[in-house]
Amino acid sequence: MSVETTVPEAEQAGPGLLIHSAGPLEQDALAGVLRSAANARAALGQGTGIEVVVQGPGVKLLAKNSPATEAITNAGQLDVGILACGNSMRSAGMDDKDLAPGVGTVPAAIAHLARRQWDGWAYARL
């Protein structure tokens, strides 16, 4: 399975905030991470790029019809990029078509994290 890279804010000028969620993830925890991203949007303003990268088994919560769909939609409406790790999706038996609307992918979360930090983005692990 080939995972296409879709990074909603790839053209973002200047630094941003990268929020990393890794490992097992419960629905309430993902909703909390996305609320934190929404709070960051309110504090940092529309000109700041904000991405949430989900790595590990938690990518299953980014699927269509997931209990977290409402939280995903709300974060997306605030221009928060939500990205699933392609390697984690492959491990979970998922494909791009399985993701909720508005969720993008990166081939490897770890490489995306490094690139964003090299570009001057702040990093927070939640």
C-alpha positions in Angstrom: 0.0 0.0 0.0 1.4 3.4 -0.9 0.6 6.3 1.4 0.3 9.7 -0.2 1.8 12.6 1.6 -0.8 15.2 2.3 0.3 18.0 4.6 -2.4 20.7 4.8 0.0 23.5 5.9 3.0 22.5 3.9 3.2 26.0 2.4 2.9 27.6 5.8 5.2 30.7 6.0 7.1 31.0 9.2 7.2 28.7 12.2 4.2 27.1 13.7 3.2 24.7 16.5 3.5 20.9 16.0 1.6 18.8 18.5 2.7 15.1 18.7 0.5 12.4 20.0 2.1 8.9 20.1 1.2 5.5 21.4 -2.2 4.1 22.5 -4.8 6.8 22.6 -8.3 6.8 24.1 -11.1 8.9 22.5 -11.2 11.3 25.4 -7.4 11.8 25.2 -7.6 12.6 21.4 -10.4 15.0 22.1 -8.2 16.7 24.7 -5.3 17.0 22.3 -7.5 18.6 19.7 -9.0 21.0 22.3 -5.4 22.0 23.2 -4.8 22.7 19.5 -7.9 24.8 19.4 -6.8 26.7 22.5 -3.4 27.3 20.8 -5.2 28.6 17.7 -7.1 31.1 19.9 -3.9 32.2 21.6 -1.6 32.3 18.6 -4.0 33.6 16.0 -4.8 32.5 12.4 -1.4 33.3 11.0 0.3 30.5 12.9 0.5 27.0 11.5 -0.8 24.3 13.9 -0.6 20.6 13.2 -1.5 17.6 15.3 0.5 14.5 14.2 -0.9 11.2 15.5 1.5 8.2 15.6 1.0 4.7 16.8 -2.2 2.8 17.5 -4.1 6.1 18.1 -4.4 6.5 14.3 -7.4 4.3 14.5 -9.3 7.2 16.1 -8.8 9.2 13.0 -10.9 6.8 10.9 -14.3 7.6 9.4 -17.1 7.0 11.9 -14.7 7.1 14.8 -16.1 8.3 18.1 -13.6 11.3 17.8 -15.1 12.5 14.4 -16.8 15.5 16.0 -13.5 16.6 17.7 -11.7 16.1 14.4 -14.3 18.2 12.5 -14.2 21.0 15.1 -10.3 21.2 15.0 -10.4 21.2 11.2 -12.8 24.1 11.2 -10.2 26.1 13.2 -7.6 25.4 10.5 -5.7 22.9 12.6 -3.9 20.3 10.4 -4.6 16.8 11.6 -2.1 14.3 10.2 -1.8 10.5 10.6 1.5 8.7 10.4 1.5 6.5 7.3 3.7 3.8 9.0 1.3 3.6 11.9 -1.7 3.4 9.5 0.0 0.5 7.7 0.6 -1.3 11.0 -3.1 -0.7 11.9 -4.3 -2.1 8.5 -5.6 1.3 7.4 -5.5 3.1 4.1 -6.1 6.8 3.2 -9.7 6.1 2.3 -10.3 4.9 5.9 -9.5 8.4 7.3 -12.1 10.9 8.4 -12.6 13.9 6.1 -10.0 16.5 6.7 -7.3 14.2 8.0 -4.1 14.2 6.1 -1.1 11.8 6.1 2.6 11.9 6.3 4.7 8.9 5.3 6.6 8.8 8.7 5.7 10.9 11.7 9.3 11.0 13.0 10.6 12.4 9.7 7.8 15.0 9.6 8.6 16.1 13.2 12.2 16.5 12.4 11.5 18.6 9.3 9.1 20.9 11.1 11.6 21.5 13.9 14.3 22.2 11.4 12.0 24.8 9.9 11.6 26.5 13.3 8.3 25.0 14.5 7.7 24.6 18.3 7.2 21.0 19.4 4.7 19.8 22.1 4.0 16.2 22.9 0.6 15.5 24.4 
